[in-house]
Amino acid sequence: MATQTFALTPTWQRIVLAAEDLHLVTLNSIAAAEIAASTDGDAPEGAGHRLEGRDRYTRADIGPGAVWARSADGSMDEATIVVSLS
């Protein structure tokens, strides 16, 4: 299983392509983050699933498509998440 760590900003960034087999997304910081599914080329519109503490999301929780992430509104620190691909 491959893992990757992402430091997030308030702007949506694609962290998993739609074709990749996502196993788990884990928040690895005090700051909150948001994740959402969309197409490979288009960032999500609106809010995503909020991750706080040691929240974890699987592909079933997020849904199909590319997975995008950003630091959550109001987060004072940089959010960091870890992505595990099968």
C-alpha positions in Angstrom: 0.0 0.0 0.0 1.4 3.4 -1.0 1.0 6.5 1.1 1.3 10.1 0.3 1.2 13.2 2.6 -0.3 16.5 1.5 0.0 19.9 3.1 -3.2 21.7 2.3 -4.1 25.3 1.6 -7.5 27.0 1.4 -7.6 26.2 -2.3 -8.9 22.9 -3.6 -6.1 20.5 -4.7 -6.6 17.1 -6.4 -5.0 14.4 -4.2 -6.4 11.2 -5.9 -7.2 10.7 -9.5 -10.6 9.1 -10.3 -8.9 5.9 -11.6 -6.8 5.4 -8.5 -7.8 2.8 -5.9 -8.2 4.9 -2.7 -8.1 3.0 0.5 -8.1 5.6 3.2 -7.7 9.4 3.9 -6.6 10.4 7.4 -6.2 13.8 8.9 -2.8 14.2 10.4 -2.9 17.7 11.9 -4.7 19.8 14.5 -6.2 22.0 11.7 -9.4 20.8 10.1 -9.6 19.9 6.4 -12.3 19.3 3.8 -12.4 16.5 1.1 -14.8 16.1 -1.8 -15.2 14.1 -5.0 -15.4 15.7 -8.4 -13.9 15.1 -11.9 -10.2 14.9 -12.5 -10.2 18.4 -14.1 -12.8 20.3 -12.1 -12.4 21.3 -8.4 -15.6 20.7 -6.3 -18.0 23.6 -5.8 -19.0 24.3 -2.3 -18.1 22.6 0.9 -16.8 19.0 1.3 -16.7 16.4 4.0 -15.0 18.1 7.1 -12.2 16.1 8.7 -11.3 16.9 12.3 -9.1 15.2 14.9 -8.2 11.8 13.7 -11.1 11.4 11.3 -10.7 8.8 8.5 -12.6 8.5 5.3 -12.7 5.6 2.7 -13.7 5.6 -0.9 -17.2 4.5 0.2 -17.5 7.6 2.4 -16.3 10.0 -0.3 -17.9 8.6 -3.4 -16.6 8.1 -7.0 -14.4 10.4 -8.9 -11.2 12.3 -8.2 -10.7 13.3 -4.6 -9.9 16.9 -3.8 -8.8 18.4 -0.4 -8.3 21.8 1.2 -7.8 23.3 4.6 -11.2 24.0 6.2 -12.6 27.6 6.5 -11.5 29.1 9.8 -8.5 26.8 10.2 -5.6 28.8 11.6 -2.9 26.2 10.8 -2.0 24.3 7.7 -3.9 21.0 7.5 -2.1 17.8 6.6 -3.6 14.6 5.4 -2.3 11.2 4.5 -3.7 9.3 1.6 -3.3 5.5 1.3 -3.8 3.9 -2.1 -4.3 0.1 -2.5 
